């Protein structure tokens, strides 16, 4: 009888292990690690402020990056819980673990609470001002996931705010005064990418309200011509703002009289390449995918910009 009992217990253990592994795998997918590339904006103040010349600067930048990865993943989990019913009607999003039923909402919310709380606690331990920016980012994006995503245009402005908020948090962690020019550039770039994404979504969802609402609730309120105009305006504004920042007196003063003019061509090429991706190749639905997969030239351009900026700051 004992032998039978042991024999009966083994299959039960074998069954429970895959379930646990499947849950962890589903949580990892729902955390969207591919989106962590957006958090690389956070160390930019360290780069531009010359803080990466010391080991402590690298450690702080890495720790801040890890904090924001935890926060953004927690917010993605909350967002997927709220959207799981609508995502089931989407041709791509229906494969997300929560929409597909591979991950339960209580487990996802518990993981979001743990990850978000740990991230905020670590943020305040690193620096109180940094923790405050983390809390502001988490609060705003949680409000977006729960309510504000349904408000046309405001939702795009809030999503775009995520990029400069990361940069402001990085400046606070590096104990550097943020550059208004650089923050403006970050916001314009983010708005440019968000508008491109909405444009792609509207094109693929169709122009009738019923089809659009299956993809994103506010799409029916957008017009294709208005988004086209805003896309081009934000593209030109991003390039103009960065060009001004590169040669303005305050930038040269910070870097010993050196301007960032040699980096301007990289920004022009990167923006132009993304516009081409949207209009000529039908891309733009996922800026992270565009950077990593859809157009490898964009990634090379970004790497070239980082190398040029690093040489200007640290190579003299």
Secondary structure, 3 states (H helix, E strand, C coil): CHHHHHHHHHHHHHHHHHHHHHHHHHHHHHCCHHHHHHHHHCCHHHHHCCHHHCHHHHHHHHHHHHHHHHHHHHHHHHHHHHHHHHHCCCCCHHHCHHHHCCCCHHHHHHHHHHHHHHHHHHHHHHCHHHHHHHHHHHHHHHHHHHCHHHCCCHHHHHHHHHHHHHHHHHHHHCCCCCCHHHHHHHHHHHHHHHHHHHHHHHHHHCCCHHHHHHHCCCHHHCCHHHHHHHHHHHHHHHHHHHHHHHHCHHHHHHCCCCCCHHHHHHHHHHHHHHHHHHHHCCCCCCHHHHHHHHCHHHHHHHHHHHHHHHHHHHCC
